[in-house]
Amino acid sequence: MQLDILTLLVMTAVNLLMVSAALPVIMGPRISVAARCAQLSLLAQSIAWWAVIAAGHGYELVMMTLAVGFTCISQWLMLRALGGWLGHRPGERWLRALVVLAPLGYLIGGSFNGVFRSGWGNACVALAMLIVARGTLMPLRQSTRPWRWLLFGCMLVMAGLVVARGVMGTFFSESYLSFQTPQAVNLAMAAGANLSLVLVTVAILVAWREEAEGKLRTMAMTDGLTGLFNRRGWTDRAEAMFANAQRYQQPLTMIMLDLDHFKRINDTHGHEVGDQALKLFARLLRETRRTGDLVGRLGGEEFCIVLSNTHKSASTGFDQRLRGRLREVAHKELGFTMDFSAGVAVLKDGDATLAGLLARADLALYQAKNSGRGRMVMSEGGLGATVI
Ligand SMILES: Nc1nc2c(ncn2[C@@H]2O[C@H](COP(=O)(O)OP(=O)(O)OP(=O)(O)O)[C@@H](O)[C@H]2O)c(=O)[nH]1
């Protein structure tokens, strides 16, 4: 069977165009910047291949310049997609430079010398692909994601074929210069582009699904109103802190906090103002804690903070700072003052579970409420407590 290069090129361009049209339909309109960049990357690749096809019918230099430019744009967009999914990837500045310099050099240099065109164009495209290939793996964090290897393989194979084309065109024969001459390397490249499109599309869809799963996981662990951890998210992390503190015999302090007469705020000012008050309290909790402390909204107007590596005495300072800020900021932003009750429990040798520590903090909170509110009560283990 004879492989017709033009048919292969048209198939590649049509396939890319179809995938670029299908992905937005599958993914829907509300997607992340990363997913959008991946979609646009395939579209840019499709435009590049159409320019390659058009180059065989006239305006060759201009069309091939467009092809080089859009290929570099496509690689830049792919690296941005990777950055969104995997965290910052190195090389974006290089790719931005290539987006400008690759087509510019191709157009200017190519007007004088065909061999330069081949060397420059292929070198720039290969470099862009290698930067993306590196970005799929480096830094190697979260390397367990198999789709990264899929993308890496595709990029590496394509970069290899581009280098082969460049070397042939620059050093061996001018017949390699045109994409549409039926040379083995041109056929391999068009076929490789087709195959890698399938694999790259799979990789993009898996990355997008992982992103959606991650978002769902975060939503399941987060309180929608305040942005703090909800009971489930807080408990997950608090269990880990508890186990760590026990293993390394480090101090750990837990403070349960409950806004006083919150029902009155809702009744007097309305539910929306009540929500604002909860958000404000959550914000102040975030601002008052130290890095490493764990804050969560356990339900209604009840919050909890775990102070890591902290002795009993530090909880008094935390309570005073928070109480002072709450009075001042609530008055300024909501027009009324707010206060809270707090119950403190400190990790002891005999504490076997997080639930036990939580129960002691809860009991101390109950005593703070019963002894007049607007205060902190320190659990002394068992049923004993000290009002502060
Ligand atoms: N606005 C708003 N109110 C909430 C939310 N969650 C719970 N509440 C309200 O919080 C109020 C809690 O009332 P109570 O349990 O009687 O507590 P309290 O009025 O603060 O009284 P003490 O805790 O004893 O000082 C209820 O009216 C709930 O409807 C919420 O997300 N937004």
Ligand as a Chemical Component Dictionary entry (heavy atoms), coordinates in Angstrom:
data_LIG
# 
_chem_comp.id                   LIG 
_chem_comp.type                 NON-POLYMER 
_chem_comp.pdbx_formal_charge   0 
_chem_comp.three_letter_code    LIG 
# 
loop_
_chem_comp_atom.comp_id 
_chem_comp_atom.atom_id 
_chem_comp_atom.alt_atom_id 
_chem_comp_atom.type_symbol 
_chem_comp_atom.charge 
_chem_comp_atom.model_Cartn_x 
_chem_comp_atom.model_Cartn_y 
_chem_comp_atom.model_Cartn_z 
_chem_comp_atom.pdbx_ordinal 
LIG N1  N1  N 0 -26.934 33.024 58.850 1  
LIG C1  C1  C 0 -26.644 31.777 59.173 2  
LIG N2  N2  N 0 -27.105 31.253 60.307 3  
LIG C2  C2  C 0 -26.787 29.987 60.635 4  
LIG C3  C3  C 0 -25.985 29.202 59.810 5  
LIG N3  N3  N 0 -25.809 27.982 60.406 6  
LIG C4  C4  C 0 -26.501 28.025 61.543 7  
LIG N4  N4  N 0 -27.100 29.232 61.728 8  
LIG C5  C5  C 0 -27.945 29.715 62.780 9  
LIG O1  O1  O 0 -27.189 29.818 63.981 10 
LIG C6  C6  C 0 -28.123 29.852 65.059 11 
LIG C7  C7  C 0 -27.563 29.097 66.225 12 
LIG O2  O2  O 0 -28.413 29.277 67.296 13 
LIG P1  P1  P 0 -28.160 28.665 68.712 14 
LIG O3  O3  O 0 -27.678 27.246 68.560 15 
LIG O4  O4  O 0 -29.394 28.895 69.530 16 
LIG O5  O5  O 0 -26.947 29.447 69.266 17 
LIG P2  P2  P 0 -26.798 30.970 69.747 18 
LIG O6  O6  O 0 -27.957 31.806 69.380 19 
LIG O7  O7  O 0 -25.481 31.418 69.238 20 
LIG O8  O8  O 0 -26.735 30.812 71.272 21 
LIG P3  P3  P 0 -25.490 30.441 72.168 22 
LIG O9  O9  O 0 -24.588 29.577 71.307 23 
LIG O10 O10 O 0 -26.037 29.686 73.317 24 
LIG O11 O11 O 0 -24.833 31.699 72.545 25 
LIG C8  C8  C 0 -29.419 29.249 64.527 26 
LIG O12 O12 O 0 -30.393 30.270 64.459 27 
LIG C9  C9  C 0 -29.057 28.765 63.137 28 
LIG O13 O13 O 0 -30.131 28.928 62.239 29 
LIG C10 C10 C 0 -25.514 29.769 58.579 30 
LIG O14 O14 O 0 -24.782 29.168 57.793 31 
LIG N5  N5  N 0 -25.858 31.067 58.312 32 
# 
loop_
_chem_comp_bond.comp_id 
_chem_comp_bond.atom_id_1 
_chem_comp_bond.atom_id_2 
_chem_comp_bond.value_order 
_chem_comp_bond.pdbx_ordinal 
LIG N1  C1  SING 1  
LIG C1  N2  DOUB 2  
LIG C1  N5  SING 3  
LIG N2  C2  SING 4  
LIG C2  C3  DOUB 5  
LIG C2  N4  SING 6  
LIG C3  N3  SING 7  
LIG C3  C10 SING 8  
LIG N3  C4  DOUB 9  
LIG C4  N4  SING 10 
LIG N4  C5  SING 11 
LIG C5  O1  SING 12 
LIG C5  C9  SING 13 
LIG O1  C6  SING 14 
LIG C6  C7  SING 15 
LIG C6  C8  SING 16 
LIG C7  O2  SING 17 
LIG O2  P1  SING 18 
LIG P1  O3  DOUB 19 
LIG P1  O4  SING 20 
LIG P1  O5  SING 21 
LIG O5  P2  SING 22 
LIG P2  O6  DOUB 23 
LIG P2  O7  SING 24 
LIG P2  O8  SING 25 
LIG O8  P3  SING 26 
LIG P3  O9  DOUB 27 
LIG P3  O10 SING 28 
LIG P3  O11 SING 29 
LIG C8  O12 SING 30 
LIG C8  C9  SING 31 
LIG C9  O13 SING 32 
LIG C10 O14 DOUB 33 
LIG C10 N5  SING 34 
# 
